[in-house]
Amino acid sequence: MRFLIKFSQYFVGLLFIISGGIKANDALGFSYKLEEYFDVFHQIMTSWDMSALASLMTFFSDLALPMAMFICVFEIVLGLAIILGVRMKFVMWNMLLMIIFFTWLTGYTATCDPLNAENISCVTDCGCFGDAIPLTPTQSFIKDLILLVFILILFIKHKEVKPLLGQRESNILLLLSIVFPTIFTVYTYRHLPVKDFRAYKPGVNLMEAMTGKAGVSQFFYTLKDKKTGEVKEFEDFPKDWQTNYEYVDYQQKEVVAPIDPEITDFGIYDDVLIDQKDIYVNDSTITLILVSKGLSYLGDFSHKEGVINGFVPFEGVKEKLEPLAELSKGFEALGHYFIALCSNGSEEMDEFRNEMQMPFSFFSGDEKMIKTIIRSNPGLMLVKNGVIIRKWHINDCPTVSDVEELLK
């Protein structure tokens, strides 16, 4: 029993630290996942005529980012505390409540029917380990059930867990487990994830990622030895097969499995919804793309008689975006493309472009795709000969010379 308690202690602790650390690398992406869940719960509460709880889900959705950042750090703190064997009563109650909630959550995700009569959306994955270790809903549910077992063991036997270090040393380590993960989480939010695990990471050839690779098949021939009666399989007919063998059958087998496209949603659509990606992303172009998940996150659009007639940027947005005009002119002067890709309609894009004096073309794309491309609103992505060279957070906006040096 002692071994089981010790194993549970380190297994659960390390899993929480790894989970929190991976999510801290991309807290904004984790917040998108929370927003998905809150949206599903909002749909459920609405279908049950529980308007108060539906409104609460909307409120939680607005707080998804700070909640995501808190959960990242809290998981790391709990994981370290259980390994150190300190504050076990507090730690175990919080872990038990968290795992019960997440087990219910992943259980719902695993059993959700996309074709349900209520037309309620389904979350396709829990985001437990971000994009680093993608799990199916069923895998996530099984993982949480296993984790629940080990946490229950520790919850029942927590008094038998002995501190690994003295109280002073443990307190120092716990304090550091709050400070450094918090700094790291804020840093990756204000810049970009230190490690990009998504399909649009630097180094990816977009054209290849959108195409995938065909499988390779080969014919195999079954022949029977006339003398011995032995049946053998050959890739090619032996030279003397008609003399020594009798033909039995043939089979076509897949020797190299096909690779499905890693990217299926990339598109750069003009105002009449014609995809222009073949112009801006190919093996002979260099394109710097300003990517925005939604211009409404940067300011308010005004309306008159149902028609958009203006854009008012939020405080500080105009100053932050000012270098983009100079960057676009300098980049295009080098003979390259500079375009913007966002999830808005043409009218909103025109109003934004005019108000912000952006001298480049705007195109639209799917919001989920754009959120996947970059964790910044807006952000920049440099594509050369179809390959993603680098991405920048808007807080790290490069100069023309920076990009030119990078291309060299």
C-alpha positions as CSV (number, residue, x, y, z in Angstrom):
1,M,0.0,0.0,0.0
2,R,2.9,2.3,0.8
3,F,4.2,1.9,-2.7
4,L,0.8,2.6,-4.2
5,I,0.5,5.9,-2.2
6,K,4.0,6.9,-3.3
7,F,3.4,6.1,-6.9
8,S,0.1,8.0,-6.9
9,Q,1.8,11.0,-5.3
10,Y,4.4,11.3,-8.0
11,F,2.2,10.3,-10.9
12,V,-0.5,12.8,-10.1
13,G,1.9,15.5,-9.2
14,L,4.0,15.2,-12.4
15,L,0.8,15.0,-14.5
16,F,-0.5,18.2,-13.0
17,I,2.8,20.0,-13.5
18,I,3.1,18.8,-17.1
19,S,-0.5,19.7,-17.9
20,G,-0.2,23.2,-16.3
21,G,3.2,23.8,-18.0
22,I,1.9,22.9,-21.4
23,K,-1.1,25.1,-21.1
24,A,1.0,28.0,-19.6
25,N,2.9,27.9,-22.9
26,D,-0.3,28.8,-24.7
27,A,-2.8,30.3,-22.1
28,L,-4.6,32.2,-24.9
29,G,-5.2,28.9,-26.8
30,F,-6.5,27.3,-23.6
31,S,-8.9,30.3,-23.1
32,Y,-10.3,29.6,-26.6
33,K,-11.1,26.0,-25.4
34,L,-12.8,27.4,-22.2
35,E,-14.9,29.7,-24.4
36,E,-16.0,26.7,-26.5
37,Y,-17.1,24.9,-23.3
38,F,-18.9,28.0,-22.0
39,D,-20.7,28.4,-25.4
40,V,-21.9,24.8,-25.2
41,F,-23.1,25.2,-21.7
42,H,-24.9,28.4,-22.7
43,Q,-26.7,26.5,-25.4
44,I,-27.6,23.8,-23.0
45,M,-29.0,26.2,-20.4
46,T,-30.9,28.1,-23.1
47,S,-32.5,24.9,-24.3
48,W,-33.5,24.2,-20.7
49,D,-35.0,27.7,-20.3
50,M,-32.5,28.5,-17.6
51,S,-31.8,32.1,-18.7
52,A,-30.0,33.1,-15.5
53,L,-27.4,30.3,-15.8
54,A,-27.1,30.9,-19.6
55,S,-26.2,34.5,-18.8
56,L,-23.7,33.2,-16.2
57,M,-22.0,31.2,-18.9
58,T,-21.7,34.3,-21.0
59,F,-20.1,36.1,-18.0
60,F,-17.6,33.2,-17.6
61,S,-16.8,33.3,-21.3
62,D,-15.8,37.0,-20.9
63,L,-13.4,35.9,-18.2
64,A,-12.0,32.9,-20.0
65,L,-8.5,34.4,-20.4
66,P,-7.8,35.2,-16.7
67,M,-9.4,31.9,-15.7
68,A,-7.2,30.0,-18.2
69,M,-4.1,31.8,-16.8
70,F,-5.1,31.0,-13.2
71,I,-5.8,27.3,-13.9
72,C,-2.3,26.9,-15.6
73,V,-0.5,28.3,-12.6
74,F,-2.8,26.6,-10.1
75,E,-2.2,23.1,-11.6
76,I,1.5,23.6,-11.3
77,V,1.3,24.7,-7.7
78,L,-1.0,21.7,-6.8
79,G,1.3,19.3,-8.6
80,L,4.4,20.5,-6.8
81,A,2.7,20.6,-3.5
82,I,1.6,17.0,-3.7
83,I,5.1,15.9,-4.7
84,L,6.5,17.8,-1.7
85,G,3.8,16.3,0.5
86,V,2.7,19.6,2.0
87,R,-0.7,21.2,2.7
88,M,-2.2,17.9,1.8
89,K,-5.7,18.5,3.0
90,F,-6.0,21.7,1.0
91,V,-4.3,20.2,-2.0
92,M,-6.4,17.0,-2.0
93,W,-9.8,18.7,-1.7
94,N,-8.9,21.0,-4.6
95,M,-7.6,18.2,-6.7
96,L,-10.6,16.0,-6.0
97,L,-13.1,18.8,-6.9
98,M,-11.1,19.6,-10.1
99,I,-10.9,16.0,-11.3
100,I,-14.6,15.3,-10.6
101,F,-15.5,18.4,-12.6
102,F,-13.1,17.6,-15.4
103,T,-14.2,14.0,-15.5
104,W,-17.8,15.1,-15.9
105,L,-16.7,17.6,-18.5
106,T,-14.7,15.1,-20.6
107,G,-17.5,12.5,-20.1
108,Y,-20.0,14.9,-21.6
109,T,-17.5,15.6,-24.5
110,A,-17.0,11.9,-25.1
111,T,-20.7,11.1,-25.3
112,C,-21.9,14.2,-27.1
113,D,-23.7,13.4,-30.3
114,P,-23.0,16.0,-33.0
115,L,-26.4,15.2,-34.5
116,N,-28.4,15.7,-31.3
117,A,-32.0,17.0,-31.6
118,E,-31.2,20.2,-29.7
119,N,-28.5,21.2,-32.2
120,I,-26.1,21.7,-29.3
121,S,-22.4,22.0,-30.4
122,C,-19.9,19.4,-29.3
123,V,-16.3,20.1,-28.2
124,T,-14.0,17.9,-30.2
125,D,-11.2,17.7,-27.6
126,C,-10.7,18.8,-24.0
127,G,-7.5,20.8,-24.4
128,C,-6.0,19.0,-21.4
129,F,-2.5,19.1,-22.8
130,G,-3.1,21.8,-25.4
131,D,-1.9,21.1,-28.9
132,A,1.2,19.3,-27.7
133,I,-0.6,16.1,-26.9
134,P,-3.9,16.1,-28.7
135,L,-6.4,13.6,-27.2
136,T,-9.7,12.4,-28.5
137,P,-12.8,13.0,-26.2
138,T,-12.8,9.3,-25.3
139,Q,-9.0,9.3,-24.5
140,S,-9.5,12.4,-22.4
141,F,-12.3,10.8,-20.5
142,I,-10.3,7.6,-19.8
143,K,-7.3,9.6,-18.7
144,D,-9.5,11.5,-16.2
145,L,-11.0,8.3,-14.9
146,I,-7.6,6.8,-14.3
147,L,-6.4,10.1,-12.6
148,L,-9.6,10.1,-10.5
149,V,-8.6,6.6,-9.1
150,F,-5.1,7.8,-8.0
151,I,-6.5,11.0,-6.6
152,L,-9.0,9.1,-4.5
153,I,-6.3,6.9,-3.1
154,L,-4.3,10.0,-2.1
155,F,-7.5,11.7,-0.7
156,I,-8.2,8.8,1.5
157,K,-4.6,8.2,2.6
158,H,-3.3,11.8,2.5
159,K,-2.3,11.6,6.2
160,E,0.2,8.9,5.4
161,V,2.0,11.2,2.9
162,K,5.2,12.5,4.5
163,P,6.8,15.9,3.6
164,L,9.7,15.5,1.3
165,L,11.5,18.6,2.6
166,G,11.4,20.9,5.6
167,Q,8.6,23.5,5.9
168,R,10.8,26.5,5.0
169,E,12.3,24.8,1.9
170,S,8.8,23.7,0.8
171,N,7.3,27.2,1.2
172,I,10.1,28.7,-0.9
173,L,9.6,26.1,-3.7
174,L,5.8,26.7,-3.6
175,L,6.3,30.5,-3.8
176,L,8.7,30.0,-6.8
177,S,6.0,27.7,-8.4
178,I,3.6,30.6,-8.3
179,V,6.0,33.4,-9.4
180,F,7.9,31.8,-12.3
181,P,4.9,30.1,-14.0
182,T,2.9,33.4,-13.6
183,I,5.8,35.3,-15.3
184,F,6.0,32.6,-18.0
185,T,2.2,32.6,-18.6
186,V,2.1,36.4,-19.0
187,Y,5.2,36.4,-21.2
188,T,3.8,33.8,-23.7
189,Y,0.5,35.8,-23.7
190,R,2.2,39.1,-24.4
191,H,4.5,37.6,-27.0
192,L,3.9,34.1,-28.5
193,P,4.1,30.6,-27.2
194,V,7.8,29.5,-26.7
195,K,7.0,26.3,-28.4
196,D,4.5,26.2,-31.3
197,F,2.7,22.8,-31.5
198,R,0.0,23.9,-34.0
199,A,-0.3,23.0,-37.7
200,Y,0.8,26.6,-38.7
201,K,4.2,26.5,-36.9
202,P,7.3,28.0,-38.5
203,G,8.9,25.6,-40.9
204,V,5.6,24.1,-42.2
205,N,5.2,24.1,-46.0
206,L,1.6,25.3,-46.3
207,M,1.1,23.8,-49.8
208,E,2.3,20.4,-48.7
209,A,0.3,20.6,-45.4
210,M,-2.8,21.3,-47.4
211,T,-2.2,18.5,-49.9
212,G,-1.1,15.6,-47.8
213,K,0.5,12.6,-49.4
214,A,-1.0,9.8,-51.4
215,G,-0.5,6.2,-50.2
216,V,1.6,3.7,-52.2
217,S,0.1,0.4,-53.2
218,Q,1.7,-2.7,-54.6
219,F,0.6,-5.9,-56.3
220,F,1.6,-9.2,-54.6
221,Y,1.2,-12.5,-56.5
222,T,0.4,-15.9,-54.9
223,L,2.0,-18.9,-56.6
224,K,2.0,-22.6,-55.8
225,D,5.2,-24.6,-56.2
226,K,4.4,-27.5,-58.6
227,K,6.8,-29.9,-57.0
228,T,6.3,-29.3,-53.3
229,G,2.8,-27.8,-53.3
230,E,4.1,-24.9,-51.2
231,V,2.2,-21.6,-51.6
232,K,4.4,-18.5,-51.7
233,E,3.8,-14.8,-52.2
234,F,6.0,-12.8,-54.6
235,E,6.3,-9.1,-55.4
236,D,7.2,-10.0,-59.0
237,F,6.8,-13.2,-61.1
238,P,9.9,-15.3,-61.0
239,K,11.5,-15.8,-64.4
240,D,10.7,-19.5,-64.4
241,W,7.3,-19.2,-62.8
242,Q,5.4,-20.9,-65.6
243,T,7.7,-23.9,-65.4
244,N,7.9,-24.3,-61.6
245,Y,4.8,-22.5,-60.3
246,E,1.1,-22.5,-60.7
247,Y,-0.7,-19.1,-60.5
248,V,-3.1,-18.9,-57.6
249,D,-4.2,-15.3,-56.9
250,Y,-3.0,-11.7,-56.6
251,Q,-3.6,-9.0,-54.1
252,Q,-3.1,-5.3,-54.0
253,K,-1.7,-4.1,-50.7
254,E,-1.0,-0.7,-49.2
255,V,2.8,-0.5,-48.5
256,V,2.9,3.2,-47.5
257,A,-0.2,4.6,-45.8
258,P,-1.6,7.9,-47.1
259,I,-1.1,11.0,-45.0
260,D,-4.2,13.2,-44.7
261,P,-3.8,16.9,-45.1
262,E,-2.7,18.5,-41.8
263,I,-4.3,21.8,-42.8
264,T,-7.8,21.7,-44.3
265,D,-9.2,25.2,-43.5
266,F,-6.7,27.7,-44.9
267,G,-8.2,30.3,-47.2
268,I,-7.6,33.9,-48.3
269,Y,-11.0,35.1,-49.6
270,D,-11.6,38.4,-51.4
271,D,-14.8,40.4,-51.2
272,V,-16.6,38.1,-53.6
273,L,-15.4,35.0,-51.7
274,I,-12.9,33.8,-54.2
275,D,-9.9,32.1,-52.6
276,Q,-6.7,33.9,-53.4
277,K,-4.3,31.7,-51.5
278,D,-2.7,30.3,-54.7
279,I,-1.6,33.9,-55.5
280,Y,-0.1,34.8,-52.2
281,V,1.1,31.4,-51.0
282,N,3.1,29.5,-53.6
283,D,6.6,28.4,-54.4
284,S,7.7,31.7,-55.9
285,T,6.2,34.4,-53.6
286,I,7.1,36.1,-50.4
287,T,4.2,37.3,-48.4
288,L,3.9,39.0,-45.0
289,I,0.4,38.5,-43.7
290,L,-1.2,40.6,-40.9
291,V,-3.5,38.2,-39.2
292,S,-6.5,39.2,-37.0
293,K,-9.1,37.0,-35.4
294,G,-11.5,39.9,-35.4
295,L,-11.3,43.6,-35.9
296,S,-14.1,44.1,-33.4
297,Y,-11.6,43.1,-30.7
298,L,-9.6,46.2,-31.7
299,G,-12.4,48.8,-31.6
300,D,-16.1,49.5,-32.1
301,F,-17.9,49.7,-35.4
302,S,-20.6,52.4,-35.5
303,H,-23.9,51.8,-37.4
304,K,-26.4,54.1,-39.0
305,E,-29.7,52.7,-40.2
306,G,-28.3,49.2,-40.1
307,V,-25.2,50.2,-42.2
308,I,-21.6,50.3,-40.9
309,N,-20.4,53.8,-41.1
310,G,-17.3,54.1,-38.9
311,F,-14.7,52.5,-36.7
312,V,-13.4,53.8,-33.4
313,P,-10.3,52.0,-32.1
314,F,-9.8,51.2,-28.5
315,E,-7.3,53.2,-26.5
316,G,-3.7,52.4,-27.5
317,V,-4.7,50.4,-30.6
318,K,-3.9,53.1,-33.1
319,E,-0.5,53.7,-31.7
320,K,0.3,50.0,-31.6
321,L,-0.7,49.5,-35.3
322,E,1.0,52.6,-36.7
323,P,4.2,50.8,-37.6
324,L,2.3,48.5,-39.9
325,A,1.7,51.1,-42.6
326,E,5.4,51.9,-42.9
327,L,6.2,48.2,-42.7
328,S,3.8,47.3,-45.5
329,K,5.1,50.1,-47.8
330,G,8.7,49.1,-47.2
331,F,8.0,45.4,-47.7
332,E,6.1,46.0,-50.9
333,A,9.0,48.2,-52.1
334,L,11.2,45.1,-52.0
335,G,8.8,43.5,-54.5
336,H,6.9,41.3,-52.1
337,Y,3.3,41.1,-50.9
338,F,1.8,42.5,-47.7
339,I,-1.8,41.6,-47.0
340,A,-4.2,41.4,-44.1
341,L,-6.3,38.3,-43.2
342,C,-9.2,38.6,-40.7
343,S,-12.5,37.1,-39.9
344,N,-14.6,40.2,-40.7
345,G,-16.8,41.0,-43.7
346,S,-15.8,43.4,-46.5
347,E,-17.7,46.4,-45.1
348,E,-16.1,46.2,-41.7
349,M,-12.6,45.6,-43.3
350,D,-13.1,48.7,-45.5
351,E,-14.1,50.9,-42.5
352,F,-11.2,49.7,-40.4
353,R,-8.7,50.1,-43.3
354,N,-9.9,53.7,-44.0
355,E,-9.9,54.8,-40.3
356,M,-6.5,53.2,-39.5
357,Q,-5.0,54.3,-42.9
358,M,-3.8,50.9,-43.8
359,P,-2.4,50.9,-47.4
360,F,-2.7,47.2,-48.2
361,S,-5.4,44.8,-49.2
362,F,-7.7,43.0,-46.7
363,F,-9.0,39.5,-47.1
364,S,-11.2,37.3,-45.0
365,G,-10.9,33.8,-43.5
366,D,-12.4,31.5,-41.0
367,E,-12.1,32.8,-37.4
368,K,-11.1,29.4,-36.0
369,M,-8.4,29.0,-38.6
370,I,-7.1,32.5,-37.8
371,K,-7.0,31.8,-34.1
372,T,-5.0,28.6,-34.9
373,I,-2.5,30.5,-37.1
374,I,-1.3,32.9,-34.4
375,R,-1.9,33.7,-30.7
376,S,-2.0,37.4,-31.2
377,N,-4.6,39.9,-32.3
378,P,-3.3,41.0,-34.7
379,G,-0.1,39.2,-35.4
380,L,2.3,38.8,-38.4
381,M,3.2,35.7,-40.4
382,L,6.0,35.6,-43.0
383,V,5.6,33.1,-45.8
384,K,8.4,32.4,-48.3
385,N,7.9,30.0,-51.2
386,G,4.9,28.5,-49.4
387,V,6.9,27.9,-46.1
388,I,6.1,29.7,-42.9
389,I,9.4,31.4,-42.0
390,R,8.4,33.2,-38.8
391,K,5.5,34.7,-36.8
392,W,5.4,37.8,-34.6
393,H,3.2,39.1,-31.9
394,I,2.0,42.6,-32.5
395,N,4.0,43.6,-29.4
396,D,7.2,42.5,-31.3
397,C,6.3,44.1,-34.6
398,P,9.5,43.9,-36.8
399,T,10.9,46.6,-39.1
400,V,11.5,46.3,-42.8
401,S,15.2,45.7,-42.1
402,D,14.4,42.9,-39.6
403,V,12.3,41.0,-42.2
404,E,14.8,41.7,-45.0
405,E,17.7,40.3,-42.8
406,L,15.6,37.3,-41.9
407,L,14.9,36.6,-45.6
408,K,18.7,36.7,-46.4
